[in-house]
């Protein structure tokens, strides 16, 4: 097992495109780190540099105690799992799993033991004689995992390994991969564009945008304390509602509404006082908006009136869309479809028993204790 350290890693292509900027990451031994971000953010490039498939323009990379900038991929003691599985169609599952061992000239008895142990862990015992074309997508993904496991590497690198699977199988496989990594205790770097995948699998999650590291933290801390507007909007689904507002004493003026701010927020965010009389960005997660009728103790709850535009009834919850006259803020996510300007839709995650329906008027309760505040100039979170 090994620690993986990226020290101010940069990638500049011959055409001048700067894909990765001063990336600093210290991935602990046995840690599961997820790289996440929108398309083109540089996450796969970063992974390929760890693997040795992309040259490092400048900066240093270590795997264990060894500087690997100029070390060939085959000599880095890593195993990579690709999006397309990269299986040999003419070989059996047994031979696919053991191919790397054959190249390494591992003794047959030892190779057989490793292959069968990996097959047992991955529940592929009954598939060993089959060819990849006879397997389901999930089984093919397990074979690719098995090929990595038998090598007993210092680190696993996984590049969107679940993106070719259907939604139900992705949920199943991400739980299996997380369990497997925990059981094996192998340092793992996992790339995905799916923030739900990132949040449910990683010990820590590194969020990238335009080749810059935005924040690296535990999933819960990313959710509770996003460092900037981009991270706040990217983490969480549906995305955080981001609106222009003004601070007026102990109230935030959001469009036509004045919402009192609890003292606990000013205690947690002392720098917020310096924005009195100034513009700021307010962020409210959909789960912190609720139909007032479904609030157990409505006394003293802060509410805003709204006319529901449309709903998405999901059984376990209702996603309600309603106009909010405060101008929306661009989060900077190139993959997001955002309406910027007046009268854009806010999104609330309501109790499934809410009676909210399209074109109905409701009172929306706001959990003010969980509201986020950002500097409109820097887009950084307002804390100290």
QUICOR-V933259 format. One record per helix or strand. SS is the DSSP state (H for helix, E for strand). FROM is the first residue (numbers start at 1). TO is the last residue. Records with the same first field share a line. If there is no record, write none. Layout:
BEGIN
SS: FROM-TO ; FROM-TO
END
This chain:
BEGIN
E: 4-12 ; 18-27 ; 32-36 ; 58-63 ; 66-67 ; 78-81 ; 92-92 ; 131-131 ; 155-159 ; 187-192 ; 204-209 ; 212-217 ; 228-228 ; 241-248 ; 251-254 ; 257-260 ; 276-276 ; 279-284 ; 289-291 ; 302-313 ; 318-324 ; 328-328 ; 344-350 ; 361-366 ; 372-374 ; 380-381
H: 43-51 ; 73-75 ; 93-103 ; 108-121 ; 125-127 ; 132-134 ; 137-149 ; 167-184 ; 195-201 ; 219-224 ; 229-234 ; 263-268 ; 270-275 ; 286-288 ; 292-294 ; 368-370
END
